[in-house]
Amino acid sequence: DAAAVLVRDGKVLAAVEEERLNRIKHTNKAPLNAIRFCLERAGLQAKDLDAVAFYATEPYVQRVLQTLQLNRPGLKEFLTPRSMVQSMVRRATGAEIDAAKVHFVDHHWAHAVSAYAQSGFDSALVMTLDGQGEGVSGAAYDGRGAELKLLRRIPEQHSLGYLYRDVIKFLGYEMFDEYKVMGMAPYGDPAKYRALFKTFYELLPDGEYRLHLDRVFSLFRVAKPRRKGEAFTKEHQDLA
């Protein structure tokens, strides 16, 4: 879901997801159109930017780039995370930016700030949950004034997003189909498989929990996985 946002003095001037402009749903391509849109909307140029922030830490981006180079030996352009971001701006605007203007932000910190900064609250408990970002599936922060204090992280192996993804495969769906399952859920009976679902997790003291994603395969005992395009059964509705 590539996107770009332009902020000045704490105010959002422009924001758009790349898919709105390149018409590719859930696009993971560099947000070149989005960068151009935001600058044009504000009447600015690349040289006017004080900082460019990217939604992951620099060591993590470096590992991703190294993995890409292993899988695609011909890829030579992005030798460093900073040169990758500089290249995005260059391709979007035709202009160069100073590498010192490039900043890298922890994935969940970026999620948390985007929610807290626009919440209108002077203090708040801020929680993020997603599939995973930099090996973390969620985080909790204590927000006070302009500061966020990290309280805890939820590791990737206990990702509620992954649990959802693995279960909906039995309904013939994949990642990004979650909303379709939400639409089917009211047609089912949540009590039917509640006992089985309770084996997928443990509730621990102090709000902690543990997932057992390997136990999702026990769904084979109660339902045949639906192939895409097949009719839905009552079992599928109950699973939803």
Kinemage of the C-alpha trace (Angstrom):
@kinemage 1
@onewidth
@group {chain A} dominant
@subgroup {mainchain}
@vectorlist {calphas} color= white
{ca asp a 1} P 0.000 0.000 0.000
{ca ala a 2} L 2.563 2.578 -1.129
{ca ala a 3} L 1.662 6.177 -0.281
{ca ala a 4} L 3.106 9.651 0.246
{ca val a 5} L 2.223 12.388 2.737
{ca leu a 6} L 3.385 16.005 2.866
{ca val a 7} L 3.488 17.717 6.283
{ca arg a 8} L 4.353 21.333 7.128
{ca asp a 9} L 4.566 22.608 10.714
{ca gly a 10} L 2.565 19.634 11.977
{ca lys a 11} L -0.237 20.069 9.418
{ca val a 12} L -0.961 17.572 6.643
{ca leu a 13} L -0.952 19.455 3.330
{ca ala a 14} L -1.510 16.485 1.035
{ca ala a 15} L -1.710 12.702 1.233
{ca val a 16} L -2.581 10.009 -1.291
{ca glu a 17} L -2.128 6.272 -1.815
{ca glu a 18} L -0.267 5.306 -4.971
{ca glu a 19} L -3.081 2.917 -5.987
{ca arg a 20} L -5.402 5.901 -6.512
{ca leu a 21} L -3.068 7.161 -9.217
{ca asn a 22} L -1.583 4.049 -10.850
{ca arg a 23} L -4.888 2.112 -10.480
{ca ile a 24} L -3.169 -1.040 -9.129
{ca lys a 25} L -4.979 -2.268 -5.996
{ca his a 26} L -2.641 -2.619 -2.973
{ca thr a 27} L 0.314 -1.594 -5.129
{ca asn a 28} L 3.780 -2.105 -3.666
{ca lys a 29} L 5.490 -0.011 -6.334
{ca ala a 30} L 7.422 3.107 -5.325
{ca pro a 31} L 4.974 5.992 -4.716
{ca leu a 32} L 6.329 8.164 -7.518
{ca asn a 33} L 2.935 9.470 -8.613
{ca ala a 34} L 1.976 10.090 -4.982
{ca ile a 35} L 5.155 12.103 -4.329
{ca arg a 36} L 4.513 14.242 -7.421
{ca phe a 37} L 0.870 14.766 -6.453
{ca cys a 38} L 1.681 15.949 -2.922
{ca leu a 39} L 4.322 18.432 -4.083
{ca glu a 40} L 2.173 19.783 -6.907
{ca arg a 41} L -0.840 20.107 -4.609
{ca ala a 42} L 1.212 22.301 -2.249
{ca gly a 43} L 3.009 24.192 -5.024
{ca leu a 44} L 6.407 22.958 -3.840
{ca gln a 45} L 9.496 21.368 -5.371
{ca ala a 46} L 11.869 18.710 -4.097
{ca lys a 47} L 14.395 21.392 -3.079
{ca asp a 48} L 11.798 22.774 -0.640
{ca leu a 49} L 11.754 19.560 1.401
{ca asp a 50} L 13.485 19.713 4.792
{ca ala a 51} L 13.254 15.967 5.419
{ca val a 52} L 12.081 12.761 3.768
{ca ala a 53} L 10.981 10.003 6.156
{ca phe a 54} L 10.743 6.309 5.256
{ca tyr a 55} L 8.595 3.870 7.247
{ca ala a 56} L 11.272 1.415 8.463
{ca thr a 57} L 14.623 1.528 10.230
{ca glu a 58} L 17.777 1.790 8.139
{ca pro a 59} L 19.228 -1.614 9.203
{ca tyr a 60} L 15.950 -3.331 8.301
{ca val a 61} L 15.805 -1.665 4.870
{ca gln a 62} L 19.435 -2.674 4.314
{ca arg a 63} L 18.565 -6.330 4.979
{ca val a 64} L 15.629 -6.138 2.559
{ca leu a 65} L 17.871 -4.653 -0.136
{ca gln a 66} L 20.514 -7.330 0.455
{ca thr a 67} L 17.850 -10.032 0.130
{ca leu a 68} L 16.665 -8.450 -3.119
{ca gln a 69} L 20.209 -8.443 -4.471
{ca leu a 70} L 20.574 -12.141 -3.640
{ca asn a 71} L 17.314 -12.951 -5.425
{ca arg a 72} L 17.903 -10.507 -8.293
{ca pro a 73} L 21.651 -10.354 -8.996
{ca gly a 74} L 21.162 -7.783 -11.772
{ca leu a 75} L 19.806 -5.198 -9.320
{ca lys a 76} L 22.601 -2.656 -8.844
{ca glu a 77} L 20.854 0.668 -8.371
{ca phe a 78} L 19.945 0.556 -4.679
{ca leu a 79} L 23.212 -0.139 -2.876
{ca thr a 80} L 22.131 1.646 0.312
{ca pro a 81} L 18.785 2.552 1.893
{ca arg a 82} L 19.532 6.260 1.489
{ca ser a 83} L 20.306 5.935 -2.203
{ca met a 84} L 17.022 4.025 -2.608
{ca val a 85} L 15.004 6.898 -1.111
{ca gln a 86} L 17.026 9.454 -3.062
{ca ser a 87} L 16.265 7.489 -6.218
{ca met a 88} L 12.524 7.551 -5.458
{ca val a 89} L 12.557 11.347 -5.188
{ca arg a 90} L 14.728 11.664 -8.304
{ca arg a 91} L 12.421 9.433 -10.353
{ca ala a 92} L 9.353 11.270 -9.086
{ca thr a 93} L 10.607 14.836 -9.471
{ca gly a 94} L 13.753 14.788 -11.603
{ca ala a 95} L 15.603 16.533 -8.776
{ca glu a 96} L 18.244 15.396 -6.313
{ca ile a 97} L 17.923 15.609 -2.526
{ca asp a 98} L 20.740 15.574 -0.004
{ca ala a 99} L 21.251 12.165 1.636
{ca ala a 100} L 21.327 13.951 5.019
{ca lys a 101} L 17.641 14.827 4.557
{ca val a 102} L 16.648 11.134 4.489
{ca his a 103} L 15.381 9.718 7.798
{ca phe a 104} L 14.292 6.199 8.709
{ca val a 105} L 11.456 5.559 11.170
{ca asp a 106} L 10.560 2.351 13.019
{ca his a 107} L 7.550 0.745 11.288
{ca his a 108} L 5.214 0.647 14.291
{ca trp a 109} L 6.412 4.010 15.533
{ca ala a 110} L 5.260 5.440 12.188
{ca his a 111} L 1.844 3.801 12.659
{ca ala a 112} L 1.574 5.149 16.200
{ca val a 113} L 2.609 8.705 15.365
{ca ser a 114} L 0.190 8.933 12.430
{ca ala a 115} L -2.688 8.050 14.764
{ca tyr a 116} L -1.638 9.969 17.879
{ca ala a 117} L -0.554 13.207 16.189
{ca gln a 118} L -3.970 13.613 14.553
{ca ser a 119} L -6.074 12.290 17.452
{ca gly a 120} L -6.606 15.629 19.194
{ca phe a 121} L -5.577 14.098 22.534
{ca asp a 122} L -2.872 15.577 24.756
{ca ser a 123} L -2.245 12.116 26.208
{ca ala a 124} L -3.318 8.647 25.110
{ca leu a 125} L -2.541 4.954 25.149
{ca val a 126} L -1.518 4.207 21.560
{ca met a 127} L -1.629 0.653 20.193
{ca thr a 128} L -0.682 -0.669 16.763
{ca leu a 129} L -1.586 -4.083 15.335
{ca asp a 130} L -0.848 -5.416 11.859
{ca gly a 131} L 0.443 -8.545 10.172
{ca gln a 132} L 4.026 -7.591 10.880
{ca gly a 133} L 6.495 -4.798 10.406
{ca glu a 134} L 10.224 -5.313 11.041
{ca gly a 135} L 9.456 -8.611 12.792
{ca val a 136} L 6.942 -7.002 15.164
{ca ser a 137} L 3.174 -7.490 14.879
{ca gly a 138} L 2.097 -4.816 17.353
{ca ala a 139} L 3.249 -2.271 19.885
{ca ala a 140} L 1.872 -0.178 22.742
{ca tyr a 141} L 2.985 3.359 23.560
{ca asp a 142} L 2.280 5.937 26.251
{ca gly a 143} L 1.609 9.196 24.421
{ca arg a 144} L 2.112 12.431 26.376
{ca gly a 145} L 2.448 15.779 24.651
{ca ala a 146} L 4.779 15.366 21.708
{ca glu a 147} L 6.420 12.216 23.107
{ca leu a 148} L 5.704 8.517 22.654
{ca lys a 149} L 7.173 6.078 25.178
{ca leu a 150} L 7.343 2.437 24.085
{ca leu a 151} L 5.631 0.148 26.606
{ca arg a 152} L 5.847 -3.223 24.851
{ca arg a 153} L 6.147 -5.010 21.539
{ca ile a 154} L 4.223 -8.052 20.285
{ca pro a 155} L 6.523 -10.395 18.329
{ca glu a 156} L 5.660 -11.603 14.842
{ca gln a 157} L 5.020 -15.194 15.984
{ca his a 158} L 2.018 -13.923 17.974
{ca ser a 159} L 0.534 -11.876 15.143
{ca leu a 160} L -3.252 -11.639 15.253
{ca gly a 161} L -3.054 -10.584 11.609
{ca tyr a 162} L -1.330 -13.853 10.724
{ca leu a 163} L -3.967 -15.817 12.644
{ca tyr a 164} L -6.696 -14.080 10.635
{ca arg a 165} L -4.830 -14.657 7.359
{ca asp a 166} L -4.299 -18.375 8.060
{ca val a 167} L -7.936 -18.983 9.015
{ca ile a 168} L -9.466 -17.195 6.019
{ca lys a 169} L -7.476 -19.433 3.672
{ca phe a 170} L -10.057 -22.100 4.580
{ca leu a 171} L -12.673 -19.771 3.100
{ca gly a 172} L -10.828 -19.336 -0.192
{ca tyr a 173} L -9.455 -15.922 0.705
{ca glu a 174} L -6.011 -14.376 1.032
{ca met a 175} L -4.441 -11.261 2.505
{ca phe a 176} L -6.444 -8.101 1.685
{ca asp a 177} L -9.695 -10.149 1.522
{ca glu a 178} L -10.372 -9.620 5.232
{ca tyr a 179} L -13.305 -7.279 4.649
{ca lys a 180} L -15.111 -9.940 2.600
{ca val a 181} L -14.898 -12.333 5.556
{ca met a 182} L -16.247 -9.595 7.837
{ca gly a 183} L -19.216 -9.302 5.479
{ca met a 184} L -19.865 -13.060 5.639
{ca ala a 185} L -19.528 -13.346 9.419
{ca pro a 186} L -23.086 -12.218 10.352
{ca tyr a 187} L -24.489 -15.180 8.383
{ca gly a 188} L -22.702 -17.694 10.610
{ca asp a 189} L -23.019 -18.973 14.174
{ca pro a 190} L -19.949 -17.911 16.233
{ca ala a 191} L -20.665 -20.511 18.923
{ca lys a 192} L -20.189 -23.498 16.623
{ca tyr a 193} L -16.385 -23.408 16.462
{ca arg a 194} L -15.640 -21.302 19.539
{ca ala a 195} L -14.145 -24.205 21.508
{ca leu a 196} L -11.884 -25.117 18.594
{ca phe a 197} L -10.727 -21.524 18.142
{ca lys a 198} L -9.860 -21.301 21.830
{ca thr a 199} L -7.150 -23.912 21.232
{ca phe a 200} L -5.409 -21.432 18.912
{ca tyr a 201} L -4.445 -19.110 21.775
{ca glu a 202} L -3.732 -18.814 25.485
{ca leu a 203} L -4.614 -15.814 27.634
{ca leu a 204} L -1.803 -15.081 30.112
{ca pro a 205} L -1.475 -12.793 33.150
{ca asp a 206} L -1.082 -9.028 32.759
{ca gly a 207} L -2.826 -8.904 29.393
{ca glu a 208} L -0.302 -11.153 27.658
{ca tyr a 209} L -1.304 -13.882 25.226
{ca arg a 210} L 0.307 -16.665 23.210
{ca leu a 211} L -0.774 -17.915 19.790
{ca his a 212} L -0.478 -21.461 18.414
{ca leu a 213} L -0.654 -20.823 14.674
{ca asp a 214} L 0.272 -24.451 13.918
{ca arg a 215} L -3.070 -25.545 15.410
{ca val a 216} L -5.021 -23.757 12.649
{ca phe a 217} L -4.561 -26.965 10.641
{ca ser a 218} L -7.071 -28.615 12.973
{ca leu a 219} L -9.729 -26.816 10.899
{ca phe a 220} L -9.286 -29.616 8.359
{ca arg a 221} L -11.297 -31.758 10.797
{ca val a 222} L -14.391 -29.581 10.516
{ca ala a 223} L -14.321 -28.003 7.065
{ca lys a 224} L -12.975 -28.687 3.609
{ca pro a 225} L -11.014 -25.668 2.360
{ca arg a 226} L -13.047 -23.754 -0.189
{ca arg a 227} L -11.498 -23.170 -3.575
{ca lys a 228} L -11.883 -19.738 -5.079
{ca gly a 229} L -15.147 -19.535 -6.989
{ca glu a 230} L -16.817 -22.432 -5.173
{ca ala a 231} L -20.126 -22.019 -3.331
{ca phe a 232} L -20.065 -21.183 0.367
{ca thr a 233} L -21.259 -23.775 2.862
{ca lys a 234} L -22.792 -23.232 6.279
{ca glu a 235} L -19.458 -24.365 7.747
{ca his a 236} L -17.678 -21.575 5.906
{ca gln a 237} L -20.157 -19.011 7.250
{ca asp a 238} L -19.705 -20.344 10.788
{ca leu a 239} L -15.917 -20.162 10.445
{ca ala a 240} L -16.213 -16.545 9.323
